[in-house]
């Protein structure tokens, strides 16, 4: 089974996946390099451009159960996706602590606020779940991921994370 752990940058994907003992975890950014899927560089966003179709094809040839960790892992044809979510206010603090510039912080906070990654995931993956990481430690998020993988899914069905009140308070 291929499991995507996805979400807006800063929600805790890498931290949580680093705690998934006993599971084969692949960082999508490492796979981009390994499978030579870089097509260019976006100077505006200061990020690599990726041939997602080429990467998805290469990943489809990989054998065994795996976790694909990265903010576009849901585009790599996984069987199941877990979208990590975080309060936009908390996410803003996390991204600023990482030293991100204001424009990039704002872009990602807005994306989280309006469910960009969740919507993309729902459009591309047959089974989708979500975890609110706002007040969770990486170990707790990893345990929640393992519960979903083992079949304990009702608590993590899509729809229980809602930032609308927080977003409305901005106006």
Buried (B, 14 or more C-beta within 10 A) or exposed (E): EBBBBBBBBBBBBBBBBBBBEEBEBBBBBEBBEEBEBBEEEEEEEEEBEBBBEBBBBBBEEEEEEBBBBBBBBBBBBBEBBBBBBBBBBBBBBBBBEEEBEEEBBEBBBEBBBEBBBBEBBBEBBEEBBBBBBBEBEBEBBBBBBBBBBEEEBEEBEBEEBEBEEEBEEEE
